[in-house]
Amino acid sequence: MIATDVHRRFCLDLHSQFSDYTEDLWGITASDSVQGYVAWGGPPATGPIDGSVVPCAAAGSIPFLPQETMRVLHTMKDRYAAKGMCDYGFVDAFNPLTNWYDTDVVGIDTGITMVMAENARTAFVWETFMKNPEARRSMERAGLKPY
């Protein structure tokens, strides 16, 4: 939860440079861009951030900040579906400031979106994962406790 909120606030802090980054639209992670594939994100700022938005950046965090991330996903669907979505879901990235929309849908990004949506909905993914003794032991050794 904390990492997602820090990333959200990082994007909001970029609003003066990229007016599209708002409470309704944020999220950067490695993705396609108008310049090709780019490893970008933050904090701290990494890569040539250009105002693009990567849907899976918010979608991958649905269980951690459900209201904030769902707000972003609804905004993407409501405002940008004509070019930002296809039959398979959201495109990999888009930039409303420059009117650039990726034509690719990347499976790993669509996958994390679906897995995290299901996990938030039913907790099935987490419960299945935690049935694994190695997962439980790793969590204990890392000092992580149930929330």
C-alpha positions, 0 to 999 in steps of 0.5 A: 500500500505504501509503495503504491501511494508513494508512486501515486504522489510521485506522479501527482508531483509531476503535474506541473510538468505533465498536466495529465497526471492528476488524481484521475490519471497516473501511473508509470512503469517500464513500457512502450513509448513513442520512443520505443521501449523505455524503463521509466517510473519512480520515485526517484524519477527514472528514464525519460518521463514524457507524460505517458501513462501506463495502465498496468501501473495502477491496475497492478496495485488494485488490492493495495489502493482499490479506490484510487486505482479504480478511479484511474482505470475508470478514467482511462476507460471513460475518457480514452477507450476509443484509442486506449483500449481494444478487444484485449484490454488497455494498450500498453501505454498512451500519452494524452498530451501528445495524442500518442497511443500504443498499438500493442497490448502486452500480455504480462501487463494485461495479466497483472491487471487481471490477476490483481483485479481478481485478487481484490475481488475474491482474494483467491490469488493470495490465498492460493499463493499462501497455501505454498509452504515456501511462500509462508516460510519466506514471508516469515523469514522476511519478517512480514506478518498478516495485515 
